[in-house]
Amino acid sequence: MARKNSIIRKLPAVETLGSSTVIASDKTGTLTQNKMKVVEITGIYNDNSKQILQLGSMCTDCNIHTENNQVLVEGEATEKVIVEAALKIGENRDNLYEQMERINEIPFDSERKMMTTIHRMGNKYRIITKGAPDVLIRRCNNYSSQGRQISITNSEISYIEKQNELMAKRALRVIAVAYKDVDILPNSIDTNMENDLTFCGLIGMIDPPREGVKEAIATCKRAGIKTVMITGDHILTAKAIATELGILRAGDKAITGAELDKIPDKELEKNIMSYSVFARVSPEHKVKIVKAFRAKGNVVAMTGDGVNDAPALKNADIGIAMGQTGTDVAKNASDMILTDDNFVTIIEAVKEGRHIYENIKKTVHFSIATNVGEIVTMFMGLILGFNAPLVAIQLLWINLVTDSLPGIALGLEPIDKDIMNKKPKKVNESIFAGGLWGKIIVEGIMIGTLTLFAFSLGNKLYGLQVGRTMAFFTLSASELVHSFNIKSEYSVFKVGIFNNLYLIGAVVVGLALQSVVILNSSIATIFDSVPLNKTQWLYAIIISILPLVIVEIQKAINEFRFGKIVYPKKEALQKL
């Protein structure tokens, strides 16, 4: 919608997205590039880097094949980079598989935060597990050093935790690798096998932020939108990246899934706006987070890609699925699909959502204001005792030509450069909120009064037919001129008169048709109008331009009183 590479499947989602006050985003692949690079490998005594990569590369679901004499690795980014690092130090994964045939596995689970593969090694079996260091270390009772298995003590555990913390603070994603050898496999292949392991080491990898994400988050801040990071990574990794991107600011808090479990729902709802980072979370936590933000009156956009993310996507005001990495279940549960999995695209879609809503609002504003002008013209004319200022066919013509073309053109207005400096619209807020009804009534009265003035002037000086013709032209032309007032809260001369060629075309066509109706005697007879002389034309044209002059004066007064931006940034940023 916003870009060619984003898809919004439901029209109401456009308005909802433009009203978003919270965007809860995954980290990997959305805020970051999902292009991992191994930058650090460490064991207890840093003497087994090769073994760490060897075992880590075995415990993956990657595929290796050769194409044009190049070895290519296919798989999930985190696993792929481990295999590639192993290949660089001379490991041949296919040869390893020949030596240790993979016979079973326990897939990765977001709650366990681990995966395990089982390999036949001669007459024995090797069980390899990789996963979150803080989880895996609790399942180890030995560590590996120089080919030996040594009982692990609190000293080694503290060392591992310290190394994990240091890498996490450098914004590295850290994966721990462990294993154990058994003579006989248990009858049941389950998570009980992931105990009594031998710790091998840590693999630290970096995933650079996507280009433009930091700027997009700054745009969110200006737009009154709170950006929240939700990730399965270690809290220190999440905090480091969130700080770099501008998500975690002074006074903001970060929390883990385990800590979330201890907080009652009511307490979380009360303090939810102070949290900007949620780490080590499960899909169930995502639902809890969404409900807490919504309970606080926020409009929440939530990203997700997995099967288990579907409940959170459904509970959010707008669910956003990843097009590249997302499952079909996540896509079906969502309102919007990002085919490039890019956070920047979400912000562009928010901008487009606001843009579409604003253009709809402009069209409604123009249509009702001009119709009010016509009602005022006829109703006040009768009350003041005038002969009918306009006849039925003239009103029908104005409604068909003058009202319709500019209304359509206003729906094609380009994006306001300051659209992301305004606070989000409340989701249940009426399109007439913010004083729009008042503007419509005042503008309608202005157009009607000017039309009656043109009629009164023409009728008094030149007779009823000339008065009606002047009113006919003035009402039509003043509505066309007024369409430029609707373009923006700012002066039309600052926004640009010619930035919407559709509107220019609509006004030119409208004026041309209106002039033909008056100048062509055959057509003029049908519309009960008469030709005007130069003086009469001059009167009618000057009166028709007055709506632009009057509204420009009003905008200048507003700018002097309230500043250049009608919706102050301070308002937009409150309580974020």
Summary of the structure (lengths in Angstrom):
residues: 576
radius of gyration: 33.7
end to end distance: 27.0
largest distance: 114.3
contacts: 1995
relative contact order: 0.10
helix: 53%
strand: 19%
